[in-house]
Amino acid sequence: LYGFTQQMMSATTNDPDPSGILVDESKTGIEKYKGHNFTASMFVREHIDTLEEFEVRDDDVILAGYPK
């Protein structure tokens, strides 16, 4: 996850995909992986695999939002 986070943080404003997440618009539908469903256009197996090693610390802050 560290590498993924660094990639997202180092994206520049000139980057065509500033979020650091590549979207493959040619992929449609749902991708099932390890018993979970993901949007196929944004699914990258390696990113999901890195989450298994992610450790939450007591001082972590989680921000969540949703559209109105």
C-alpha positions in Angstrom: 0.0 0.0 0.0 2.9 2.4 0.7 3.9 2.3 -3.0 0.4 2.8 -4.1 0.0 5.8 -1.7 3.3 7.3 -2.8 2.1 7.0 -6.5 -1.1 8.8 -5.7 0.6 11.6 -3.7 3.3 12.2 -6.3 0.9 12.8 -9.2 1.2 16.2 -10.7 -1.5 18.5 -12.1 -0.2 17.8 -15.6 -0.9 14.1 -15.0 -3.8 12.9 -17.2 -4.9 10.9 -14.2 -4.1 13.0 -11.2 -5.5 10.6 -8.7 -2.8 8.1 -9.6 -5.5 5.5 -10.3 -5.6 4.4 -13.9 -9.1 3.9 -15.2 -9.6 1.5 -18.1 -12.8 2.6 -19.7 -12.7 -0.4 -22.1 -13.5 -2.6 -19.1 -17.2 -2.7 -18.1 -19.2 -4.5 -15.5 -18.0 -6.2 -12.3 -14.7 -8.0 -11.5 -15.0 -10.6 -8.8 -11.8 -11.2 -6.8 -11.3 -13.1 -3.5 -15.1 -13.1 -2.9 -15.6 -9.4 -3.4 -17.0 -7.4 -6.3 -15.1 -4.4 -7.8 -15.9 -2.0 -10.6 -14.0 -3.5 -13.6 -12.8 -0.2 -15.0 -10.9 0.6 -11.8 -9.9 -2.8 -10.7 -6.1 -3.5 -10.3 -5.4 -6.8 -8.7 -2.0 -5.6 -7.3 -3.7 -2.7 -5.5 -6.1 -5.0 -3.8 -3.3 -7.4 -2.8 -1.4 -4.6 -1.1 -4.4 -4.0 1.2 -3.9 -7.4 2.9 -0.6 -6.1 4.3 -2.0 -2.8 5.4 -1.8 -2.2 9.2 -4.2 0.3 10.9 -2.5 2.2 13.8 -4.2 3.8 16.8 -3.4 7.3 15.6 -4.7 6.8 12.0 -7.4 9.2 10.9 -10.0 7.9 8.4 -11.9 10.4 6.2 -15.0 9.3 4.5 -17.4 11.2 2.3 -20.4 10.6 0.0 -22.2 12.7 -2.6 -25.4 14.5 -1.6 
